[in-house]
């Protein structure tokens, strides 16, 4: 199952780390998730600007 859904293993690792009070693993997973989401948002914002040139970074 982990071959097709690797995020399931990440969730199980998070729960196991929480139950074992493994703070370093929890912080590592949180950092990885935050970086992944931030980079994804940056890529999406950049692509929106390329796809639709009406979108600008300025005000009105």
PQR file of N, CA, C, O and H, with PARSE charges and radii, in Angstrom:
ATOM      1  N   UNK A   1       0.822  -1.193   0.000 -0.4000 1.5000
ATOM      2  CA  UNK A   1       0.000   0.000   0.000 -0.0000 2.0000
ATOM      3  C   UNK A   1       0.868   1.261   0.000  0.5500 1.7000
ATOM      4  O   UNK A   1       0.510   2.256  -0.630 -0.5500 1.4000
ATOM      5  N   UNK A   2       1.993   1.228   0.692 -0.4000 1.5000
ATOM      6  CA  UNK A   2       2.868   2.404   0.739 -0.0000 2.0000
ATOM      7  C   UNK A   2       3.484   2.715  -0.614  0.5500 1.7000
ATOM      8  O   UNK A   2       3.949   3.830  -0.848 -0.5500 1.4000
ATOM      9  H   UNK A   2       2.284   0.420   1.204  0.4000 1.0000
ATOM     10  N   UNK A   3       3.487   1.733  -1.505 -0.4000 1.5000
ATOM     11  CA  UNK A   3       4.014   1.967  -2.845 -0.0000 2.0000
ATOM     12  C   UNK A   3       3.140   2.971  -3.589  0.5500 1.7000
ATOM     13  O   UNK A   3       3.654   3.773  -4.369 -0.5500 1.4000
ATOM     14  H   UNK A   3       3.109   0.826  -1.315  0.4000 1.0000
ATOM     15  N   UNK A   4       1.843   2.941  -3.364 -0.4000 1.5000
ATOM     16  CA  UNK A   4       0.914   3.807  -4.082 -0.0000 2.0000
ATOM     17  C   UNK A   4       0.487   5.023  -3.272  0.5500 1.7000
ATOM     18  O   UNK A   4       0.133   6.049  -3.853 -0.5500 1.4000
ATOM     19  H   UNK A   4       1.426   2.290  -2.730  0.4000 1.0000
ATOM     20  N   UNK A   5       0.512   4.937  -1.975 -0.4000 1.5000
ATOM     21  CA  UNK A   5       0.117   6.044  -1.102 -0.0000 2.0000
ATOM     22  C   UNK A   5       1.195   6.311  -0.059  0.5500 1.7000
ATOM     23  O   UNK A   5       1.023   5.938   1.101 -0.5500 1.4000
ATOM     24  H   UNK A   5       0.800   4.104  -1.503  0.4000 1.0000
ATOM     25  N   UNK A   6       2.296   6.944  -0.438 -0.4000 1.5000
ATOM     26  CA  UNK A   6       3.370   7.172   0.543 -0.0000 2.0000
ATOM     27  C   UNK A   6       2.974   8.154   1.643  0.5500 1.7000
ATOM     28  O   UNK A   6       3.588   8.152   2.710 -0.5500 1.4000
ATOM     29  H   UNK A   6       2.436   7.247  -1.381  0.4000 1.0000
ATOM     30  N   UNK A   7       1.955   9.000   1.407 -0.4000 1.5000
ATOM     31  CA  UNK A   7       1.540   9.931   2.451 -0.0000 2.0000
ATOM     32  C   UNK A   7       0.874   9.202   3.612  0.5500 1.7000
ATOM     33  O   UNK A   7       0.872   9.704   4.736 -0.5500 1.4000
ATOM     34  H   UNK A   7       1.457   9.001   0.540  0.4000 1.0000
ATOM     35  N   UNK A   8       0.308   8.024   3.353 -0.4000 1.5000
ATOM     36  CA  UNK A   8      -0.273   7.241   4.431 -0.0000 2.0000
ATOM     37  C   UNK A   8       0.811   6.848   5.432  0.5500 1.7000
ATOM     38  O   UNK A   8       0.583   6.881   6.641 -0.5500 1.4000
ATOM     39  H   UNK A   8       0.310   7.617   2.439  0.4000 1.0000
ATOM     40  N   UNK A   9       1.973   6.482   4.937 -0.4000 1.5000
ATOM     41  CA  UNK A   9       3.081   6.122   5.822 -0.0000 2.0000
ATOM     42  C   UNK A   9       3.547   7.329   6.622  0.5500 1.7000
ATOM     43  O   UNK A   9       3.948   7.186   7.777 -0.5500 1.4000
ATOM     44  H   UNK A   9       2.159   6.455   3.955  0.4000 1.0000
ATOM     45  N   UNK A  10       3.500   8.510   6.028 -0.4000 1.5000
ATOM     46  CA  UNK A  10       3.893   9.725   6.740 -0.0000 2.0000
ATOM     47  C   UNK A  10       2.908  10.019   7.874  0.5500 1.7000
ATOM     48  O   UNK A  10       3.314  10.447   8.954 -0.5500 1.4000
ATOM     49  H   UNK A  10       3.174   8.626   5.090  0.4000 1.0000
ATOM     50  N   UNK A  11       1.643   9.794   7.633 -0.4000 1.5000
ATOM     51  CA  UNK A  11       0.639   9.985   8.680 -0.0000 2.0000
ATOM     52  C   UNK A  11       0.817   8.990   9.819  0.5500 1.7000
ATOM     53  O   UNK A  11       0.702   9.347  10.991 -0.5500 1.4000
ATOM     54  H   UNK A  11       1.313   9.447   6.755  0.4000 1.0000
ATOM     55  N   UNK A  12       1.093   7.757   9.470 -0.4000 1.5000
ATOM     56  CA  UNK A  12       1.327   6.737  10.490 -0.0000 2.0000
ATOM     57  C   UNK A  12       2.579   7.057  11.296  0.5500 1.7000
ATOM     58  O   UNK A  12       2.611   6.843  12.508 -0.5500 1.4000
ATOM     59  H   UNK A  12       1.185   7.467   8.518  0.4000 1.0000
ATOM     60  N   UNK A  13       3.605   7.566  10.631 -0.4000 1.5000
ATOM     61  CA  UNK A  13       4.833   7.944  11.332 -0.0000 2.0000
ATOM     62  C   UNK A  13       4.575   9.110  12.278  0.5500 1.7000
ATOM     63  O   UNK A  13       5.143   9.165  13.369 -0.5500 1.4000
ATOM     64  H   UNK A  13       3.580   7.740   9.647  0.4000 1.0000
ATOM     65  N   UNK A  14       3.720  10.042  11.864 -0.4000 1.5000
ATOM     66  CA  UNK A  14       3.390  11.186  12.715 -0.0000 2.0000
ATOM     67  C   UNK A  14       2.655  10.731  13.972  0.5500 1.7000
ATOM     68  O   UNK A  14       2.974  11.166  15.079 -0.5500 1.4000
ATOM     69  H   UNK A  14       3.259   9.997  10.978  0.4000 1.0000
ATOM     70  N   UNK A  15       1.682   9.864  13.795 -0.4000 1.5000
ATOM     71  CA  UNK A  15       0.926   9.363  14.949 -0.0000 2.0000
ATOM     72  C   UNK A  15       1.836   8.566  15.878  0.5500 1.7000
ATOM     73  O   UNK A  15       1.782   8.727  17.097 -0.5500 1.4000
ATOM     74  H   UNK A  15       1.423   9.510  12.895  0.4000 1.0000
ATOM     75  N   UNK A  16       2.665   7.714  15.301 -0.4000 1.5000
ATOM     76  CA  UNK A  16       3.579   6.916  16.125 -0.0000 2.0000
ATOM     77  C   UNK A  16       4.554   7.808  16.884  0.5500 1.7000
ATOM     78  O   UNK A  16       4.848   7.555  18.052 -0.5500 1.4000
ATOM     79  H   UNK A  16       2.709   7.583  14.311  0.4000 1.0000
ATOM     80  N   UNK A  17       5.057   8.851  16.226 -0.4000 1.5000
ATOM     81  CA  UNK A  17       5.977   9.772  16.902 -0.0000 2.0000
ATOM     82  C   UNK A  17       5.266  10.515  18.023  0.5500 1.7000
ATOM     83  O   UNK A  17       5.852  10.752  19.079 -0.5500 1.4000
ATOM     84  H   UNK A  17       4.819   9.057  15.277  0.4000 1.0000
ATOM     85  N   UNK A  18       4.017  10.881  17.806 -0.4000 1.5000
ATOM     86  CA  UNK A  18       3.258  11.554  18.854 -0.0000 2.0000
ATOM     87  C   UNK A  18       3.016  10.656  20.057  0.5500 1.7000
ATOM     88  O   UNK A  18       3.113  11.097  21.202 -0.5500 1.4000
ATOM     89  H   UNK A  18       3.541  10.688  16.948  0.4000 1.0000
ATOM     90  N   UNK A  19       2.704   9.402  19.792 -0.4000 1.5000
ATOM     91  CA  UNK A  19       2.468   8.464  20.890 -0.0000 2.0000
ATOM     92  C   UNK A  19       3.748   8.150  21.657  0.5500 1.7000
ATOM     93  O   UNK A  19       3.702   7.885  22.858 -0.5500 1.4000
ATOM     94  H   UNK A  19       2.626   9.044  18.862  0.4000 1.0000
ATOM     95  N   UNK A  20       4.894   8.176  20.968 -0.4000 1.5000
ATOM     96  CA  UNK A  20       6.182   7.910  21.620 -0.0000 2.0000
ATOM     97  C   UNK A  20       6.829   9.172  22.168  0.5500 1.7000
ATOM     98  O   UNK A  20       7.895   9.110  22.780 -0.5500 1.4000
ATOM     99  H   UNK A  20       4.932   8.391  19.992  0.4000 1.0000
ATOM    100  N   UNK A  21       6.186  10.324  21.951 -0.4000 1.5000
ATOM    101  CA  UNK A  21       6.737  11.625  22.357 -0.0000 2.0000
ATOM    102  C   UNK A  21       8.084  11.890  21.695  0.5500 1.7000
ATOM    103  O   UNK A  21       8.999  12.422  22.323 -0.5500 1.4000
ATOM    104  H   UNK A  21       5.319  10.374  21.454  0.4000 1.0000
ATOM    105  N   UNK A  22       8.197  11.517  20.428 -0.4000 1.5000
ATOM    106  CA  UNK A  22       9.418  11.742  19.657 -0.0000 2.0000
ATOM    107  C   UNK A  22       9.334  13.134  19.027  0.5500 1.7000
ATOM    108  O   UNK A  22       8.896  13.292  17.887 -0.5500 1.4000
ATOM    109  H   UNK A  22       7.453  11.085  19.918  0.4000 1.0000
ATOM    110  N   UNK A  23       9.759  14.127  19.790 -0.4000 1.5000
ATOM    111  CA  UNK A  23       9.618  15.527  19.385 -0.0000 2.0000
ATOM    112  C   UNK A  23      10.445  15.837  18.142  0.5500 1.7000
ATOM    113  O   UNK A  23       9.990  16.579  17.271 -0.5500 1.4000
ATOM    114  H   UNK A  23      10.114  13.999  20.716  0.4000 1.0000
ATOM    115  N   UNK A  24      11.646  15.284  18.045 -0.4000 1.5000
ATOM    116  CA  UNK A  24      12.492  15.593  16.887 -0.0000 2.0000
ATOM    117  C   UNK A  24      11.860  15.096  15.589  0.5500 1.7000
ATOM    118  O   UNK A  24      11.934  15.783  14.570 -0.5500 1.4000
ATOM    119  H   UNK A  24      12.016  14.681  18.752  0.4000 1.0000
ATOM    120  N   UNK A  25      11.246  13.928  15.607 -0.4000 1.5000
ATOM    121  CA  UNK A  25      10.580  13.421  14.410 -0.0000 2.0000
ATOM    122  C   UNK A  25       9.348  14.260  14.083  0.5500 1.7000
ATOM    123  O   UNK A  25       9.094  14.558  12.916 -0.5500 1.4000
ATOM    124  H   UNK A  25      11.186  13.370  16.435  0.4000 1.0000
ATOM    125  N   UNK A  26       8.584  14.641  15.099 -0.4000 1.5000
ATOM    126  CA  UNK A  26       7.412  15.493  14.867 -0.0000 2.0000
ATOM    127  C   UNK A  26       7.807  16.838  14.265  0.5500 1.7000
ATOM    128  O   UNK A  26       7.149  17.326  13.347 -0.5500 1.4000
ATOM    129  H   UNK A  26       8.790  14.399  16.047  0.4000 1.0000
ATOM    130  N   UNK A  27       8.874  17.434  14.778 -0.4000 1.5000
ATOM    131  CA  UNK A  27       9.340  18.708  14.229 -0.0000 2.0000
ATOM    132  C   UNK A  27       9.851  18.547  12.800  0.5500 1.7000
ATOM    133  O   UNK A  27       9.628  19.418  11.960 -0.5500 1.4000
ATOM    134  H   UNK A  27       9.409  17.037  15.524  0.4000 1.0000
ATOM    135  N   UNK A  28      10.525  17.452  12.524 -0.4000 1.5000
ATOM    136  CA  UNK A  28      11.001  17.192  11.168 -0.0000 2.0000
ATOM    137  C   UNK A  28       9.859  17.029  10.181  0.5500 1.7000
ATOM    138  O   UNK A  28       9.912  17.560   9.072 -0.5500 1.4000
ATOM    139  H   UNK A  28      10.706  16.744  13.207  0.4000 1.0000
ATOM    140  N   UNK A  29       8.828  16.299  10.579 -0.4000 1.5000
ATOM    141  CA  UNK A  29       7.663  16.117   9.712 -0.0000 2.0000
ATOM    142  C   UNK A  29       6.941  17.440   9.515  0.5500 1.7000
ATOM    143  O   UNK A  29       6.504  17.742   8.404 -0.5500 1.4000
ATOM    144  H   UNK A  29       8.785  15.868  11.481  0.4000 1.0000
ATOM    145  N   UNK A  30       6.809  18.231  10.566 -0.4000 1.5000
ATOM    146  CA  UNK A  30       6.147  19.537  10.448 -0.0000 2.0000
ATOM    147  C   UNK A  30       6.941  20.466   9.535  0.5500 1.7000
ATOM    148  O   UNK A  30       6.356  21.181   8.722 -0.5500 1.4000
ATOM    149  H   UNK A  30       7.164  17.985  11.468  0.4000 1.0000
ATOM    150  N   UNK A  31       8.264  20.464   9.661 -0.4000 1.5000
ATOM    151  CA  UNK A  31       9.108  21.304   8.803 -0.0000 2.0000
ATOM    152  C   UNK A  31       9.005  20.870   7.343  0.5500 1.7000
ATOM    153  O   UNK A  31       8.862  21.709   6.453 -0.5500 1.4000
ATOM    154  H   UNK A  31       8.740  19.883  10.321  0.4000 1.0000
ATOM    155  N   UNK A  32       9.075  19.574   7.098 -0.4000 1.5000
ATOM    156  CA  UNK A  32       8.952  19.050   5.739 -0.0000 2.0000
ATOM    157  C   UNK A  32       7.600  19.425   5.137  0.5500 1.7000
ATOM    158  O   UNK A  32       7.531  19.845   3.982 -0.5500 1.4000
ATOM    159  H   UNK A  32       9.191  18.893   7.821  0.4000 1.0000
ATOM    160  N   UNK A  33       6.537  19.276   5.905 -0.4000 1.5000
ATOM    161  CA  UNK A  33       5.201  19.608   5.413 -0.0000 2.0000
ATOM    162  C   UNK A  33       5.079  21.095   5.121  0.5500 1.7000
ATOM    163  O   UNK A  33       4.524  21.480   4.092 -0.5500 1.4000
ATOM    164  H   UNK A  33       6.593  18.934   6.843  0.4000 1.0000
ATOM    165  N   UNK A  34       5.590  21.932   6.010 -0.4000 1.5000
ATOM    166  CA  UNK A  34       5.519  23.383   5.798 -0.0000 2.0000
ATOM    167  C   UNK A  34       6.311  23.799   4.560  0.5500 1.7000
ATOM    168  O   UNK A  34       5.848  24.635   3.784 -0.5500 1.4000
ATOM    169  H   UNK A  34       6.041  21.620   6.845  0.4000 1.0000
ATOM    170  N   UNK A  35       7.488  23.230   4.368 -0.4000 1.5000
ATOM    171  CA  UNK A  35       8.285  23.537   3.176 -0.0000 2.0000
ATOM    172  C   UNK A  35       7.585  23.075   1.906  0.5500 1.7000
ATOM    173  O   UNK A  35       7.565  23.793   0.907 -0.5500 1.4000
ATOM    174  H   UNK A  35       7.865  22.551   4.997  0.4000 1.0000
ATOM    175  N   UNK A  36       7.018  21.890   1.944 -0.4000 1.5000
ATOM    176  CA  UNK A  36       6.321  21.341   0.782 -0.0000 2.0000
ATOM    177  C   UNK A  36       5.132  22.212   0.398  0.5500 1.7000
ATOM    178  O   UNK A  36       4.933  22.502  -0.782 -0.5500 1.4000
ATOM    179  H   UNK A  36       7.034  21.306   2.755  0.4000 1.0000
ATOM    180  N   UNK A  37       4.347  22.629   1.372 -0.4000 1.5000
ATOM    181  CA  UNK A  37       3.185  23.481   1.104 -0.0000 2.0000
ATOM    182  C   UNK A  37       3.624  24.858   0.626  0.5500 1.7000
ATOM    183  O   UNK A  37       3.034  25.404  -0.306 -0.5500 1.4000
ATOM    184  H   UNK A  37       4.508  22.393   2.330  0.4000 1.0000
ATOM    185  N   UNK A  38       4.644  25.423   1.244 -0.4000 1.5000
ATOM    186  CA  UNK A  38       5.124  26.752   0.843 -0.0000 2.0000
ATOM    187  C   UNK A  38       5.659  26.753  -0.584  0.5500 1.7000
ATOM    188  O   UNK A  38       5.360  27.662  -1.358 -0.5500 1.4000
ATOM    189  H   UNK A  38       5.124  24.979   2.001  0.4000 1.0000
ATOM    190  N   UNK A  39       6.434  25.756  -0.930 -0.4000 1.5000
ATOM    191  CA  UNK A  39       6.966  25.673  -2.293 -0.0000 2.0000
ATOM    192  C   UNK A  39       5.835  25.439  -3.291  0.5500 1.7000
ATOM    193  O   UNK A  39       5.846  26.004  -4.385 -0.5500 1.4000
ATOM    194  H   UNK A  39       6.677  25.017  -0.301  0.4000 1.0000
ATOM    195  N   UNK A  40       4.873  24.621  -2.925 -0.4000 1.5000
ATOM    196  CA  UNK A  40       3.721  24.400  -3.800 -0.0000 2.0000
ATOM    197  C   UNK A  40       2.933  25.671  -4.038  0.5500 1.7000
ATOM    198  O   UNK A  40       2.511  25.938  -5.163 -0.5500 1.4000
ATOM    199  H   UNK A  40       4.865  24.163  -2.036  0.4000 1.0000
ATOM    200  N   UNK A  41       2.728  26.461  -2.990 -0.4000 1.5000
ATOM    201  CA  UNK A  41       2.018  27.735  -3.141 -0.0000 2.0000
ATOM    202  C   UNK A  41       2.807  28.720  -3.990  0.5500 1.7000
ATOM    203  O   UNK A  41       2.224  29.443  -4.798 -0.5500 1.4000
ATOM    204  H   UNK A  41       3.071  26.245  -2.076  0.4000 1.0000
ATOM    205  N   UNK A  42       4.115  28.758  -3.821 -0.4000 1.5000
ATOM    206  CA  UNK A  42       4.952  29.645  -4.628 -0.0000 2.0000
ATOM    207  C   UNK A  42       4.887  29.270  -6.107  0.5500 1.7000
ATOM    208  O   UNK A  42       4.781  30.142  -6.969 -0.5500 1.4000
ATOM    209  H   UNK A  42       4.588  28.171  -3.164  0.4000 1.0000
ATOM    210  N   UNK A  43       4.950  27.984  -6.393 -0.4000 1.5000
ATOM    211  CA  UNK A  43       4.851  27.517  -7.782 -0.0000 2.0000
ATOM    212  C   UNK A  43       3.480  27.844  -8.359  0.5500 1.7000
ATOM    213  O   UNK A  43       3.382  28.298  -9.499 -0.5500 1.4000
ATOM    214  H   UNK A  43       5.036  27.276  -5.693  0.4000 1.0000
ATOM    215  N   UNK A  44       2.423  27.619  -7.587 -0.4000 1.5000
ATOM    216  CA  UNK A  44       1.072  27.914  -8.071 -0.0000 2.0000
ATOM    217  C   UNK A  44       0.897  29.403  -8.346  0.5500 1.7000
ATOM    218  O   UNK A  44       0.331  29.773  -9.375 -0.5500 1.4000
ATOM    219  H   UNK A  44       2.503  27.251  -6.661  0.4000 1.0000
ATOM    220  N   UNK A  45       1.370  30.257  -7.454 -0.4000 1.5000
ATOM    221  CA  UNK A  45       1.261  31.705  -7.668 -0.0000 2.0000
ATOM    222  C   UNK A  45       2.036  32.140  -8.907  0.5500 1.7000
ATOM    223  O   UNK A  45       1.568  32.983  -9.673 -0.5500 1.4000
ATOM    224  H   UNK A  45       1.830  29.956  -6.618  0.4000 1.0000
ATOM    225  N   UNK A  46       3.206  31.573  -9.100 -0.4000 1.5000
ATOM    226  CA  UNK A  46       4.006  31.914 -10.274 -0.0000 2.0000
ATOM    227  C   UNK A  46       3.312  31.464 -11.556  0.5500 1.7000
ATOM    228  O   UNK A  46       3.274  32.206 -12.538 -0.5500 1.4000
ATOM    229  H   UNK A  46       3.586  30.888  -8.478  0.4000 1.0000
ATOM    230  N   UNK A  47       2.771  30.265 -11.547 -0.4000 1.5000
ATOM    231  CA  UNK A  47       2.090  29.766 -12.742 -0.0000 2.0000
ATOM    232  C   UNK A  47       0.818  30.548 -13.040  0.5500 1.7000
ATOM    233  O   UNK A  47       0.483  30.753 -14.207 -0.5500 1.4000
ATOM    234  H   UNK A  47       2.802  29.663 -10.749  0.4000 1.0000
ATOM    235  N   UNK A  48       0.103  30.988 -12.007 -0.4000 1.5000
ATOM    236  CA  UNK A  48      -1.086  31.815 -12.242 -0.0000 2.0000
ATOM    237  C   UNK A  48      -0.702  33.095 -12.970  0.5500 1.7000
ATOM    238  O   UNK A  48      -1.420  33.533 -13.869 -0.5500 1.4000
ATOM    239  H   UNK A  48       0.375  30.821 -11.060  0.4000 1.0000
ATOM    240  N   UNK A  49       0.408  33.693 -12.597 -0.4000 1.5000
ATOM    241  CA  UNK A  49       0.866  34.911 -13.265 -0.0000 2.0000
ATOM    242  C   UNK A  49       1.269  34.670 -14.705  0.5500 1.7000
ATOM    243  O   UNK A  49       1.066  35.530 -15.561 -0.5500 1.4000
ATOM    244  H   UNK A  49       0.991  33.337 -11.866  0.4000 1.0000
ATOM    245  N   UNK A  50       1.838  33.509 -14.978 -0.4000 1.5000
ATOM    246  CA  UNK A  50       2.243  33.177 -16.349 -0.0000 2.0000
ATOM    247  C   UNK A  50       1.023  32.854 -17.205  0.5500 1.7000
ATOM    248  O   UNK A  50       0.937  33.277 -18.358 -0.5500 1.4000
ATOM    249  H   UNK A  50       2.002  32.810 -14.283  0.4000 1.0000
ATOM    250  N   UNK A  51       0.091  32.113 -16.643 -0.4000 1.5000
ATOM    251  CA  UNK A  51      -1.090  31.688 -17.396 -0.0000 2.0000
ATOM    252  C   UNK A  51      -2.038  32.852 -17.659  0.5500 1.7000
ATOM    253  O   UNK A  51      -2.562  32.985 -18.766 -0.5500 1.4000
ATOM    254  H   UNK A  51       0.161  31.770 -15.707  0.4000 1.0000
ATOM    255  N   UNK A  52      -2.262  33.691 -16.662 -0.4000 1.5000
ATOM    256  CA  UNK A  52      -3.204  34.805 -16.797 -0.0000 2.0000
ATOM    257  C   UNK A  52      -2.459  36.119 -16.556  0.5500 1.7000
ATOM    258  O   UNK A  52      -2.265  36.509 -15.405 -0.5500 1.4000
ATOM    259  H   UNK A  52      -1.836  33.583 -15.764  0.4000 1.0000
ATOM    260  N   UNK A  53      -2.040  36.802 -17.613 -0.4000 1.5000
ATOM    261  CA  UNK A  53      -1.250  38.031 -17.446 -0.0000 2.0000
ATOM    262  C   UNK A  53      -2.043  39.192 -16.841  0.5500 1.7000
ATOM    263  O   UNK A  53      -1.448  40.209 -16.485 -0.5500 1.4000
ATOM    264  H   UNK A  53      -2.198  36.485 -18.548  0.4000 1.0000
ATOM    265  N   UNK A  54      -3.356  39.071 -16.714 -0.4000 1.5000
ATOM    266  CA  UNK A  54      -4.144  40.131 -16.080 -0.0000 2.0000
ATOM    267  C   UNK A  54      -3.859  40.219 -14.589  0.5500 1.7000
ATOM    268  O   UNK A  54      -4.092  41.260 -13.976 -0.5500 1.4000
ATOM    269  H   UNK A  54      -3.839  38.244 -17.003  0.4000 1.0000
ATOM    270  N   UNK A  55      -3.364  39.156 -14.007 -0.4000 1.5000
ATOM    271  CA  UNK A  55      -3.030  39.161 -12.588 -0.0000 2.0000
ATOM    272  C   UNK A  55      -1.729  39.921 -12.389  0.5500 1.7000
ATOM    273  O   UNK A  55      -0.721  39.629 -13.032 -0.5500 1.4000
ATOM    274  H   UNK A  55      -3.174  38.310 -14.506  0.4000 1.0000
ATOM    275  N   UNK A  56      -1.760  40.891 -11.498 -0.4000 1.5000
ATOM    276  CA  UNK A  56      -0.559  41.676 -11.216 -0.0000 2.0000
ATOM    277  C   UNK A  56      -0.278  41.648  -9.730  0.5500 1.7000
ATOM    278  O   UNK A  56      -1.120  41.231  -8.936 -0.5500 1.4000
ATOM    279  H   UNK A  56      -2.578  41.128 -10.975  0.4000 1.0000
ATOM    280  N   UNK A  57       0.903  42.091  -9.360 -0.4000 1.5000
ATOM    281  CA  UNK A  57       1.268  42.126  -7.947 -0.0000 2.0000
ATOM    282  C   UNK A  57       0.940  43.470  -7.317  0.5500 1.7000
ATOM    283  O   UNK A  57       1.009  43.604  -6.095 -0.5500 1.4000
ATOM    284  H   UNK A  57       1.588  42.430 -10.006  0.4000 1.0000
ATOM    285  N   UNK A  58       0.585  44.466  -8.117 -0.4000 1.5000
ATOM    286  CA  UNK A  58       0.287  45.800  -7.595 -0.0000 2.0000
ATOM    287  C   UNK A  58      -1.157  45.927  -7.143  0.5500 1.7000
ATOM    288  O   UNK A  58      -1.922  44.963  -7.146 -0.5500 1.4000
ATOM    289  H   UNK A  58       0.528  44.357  -9.109  0.4000 1.0000
ATOM    290  N   UNK A  59      -1.504  47.144  -6.755 -0.4000 1.5000
ATOM    291  CA  UNK A  59      -2.870  47.439  -6.316 -0.0000 2.0000
ATOM    292  C   UNK A  59      -3.812  47.553  -7.503  0.5500 1.7000
ATOM    293  O   UNK A  59      -3.753  46.754  -8.438 -0.5500 1.4000
ATOM    294  H   UNK A  59      -0.883  47.927  -6.752  0.4000 1.0000
ATOM    295  N   UNK A  60      -4.682  48.554  -7.455 -0.4000 1.5000
ATOM    296  CA  UNK A  60      -5.675  48.721  -8.519 -0.0000 2.0000
ATOM    297  C   UNK A  60      -4.994  49.194  -9.771  0.5500 1.7000
ATOM    298  O   UNK A  60      -5.651  49.398 -10.792 -0.5500 1.4000
ATOM    299  H   UNK A  60      -4.730  49.203  -6.695  0.4000 1.0000
TER
END
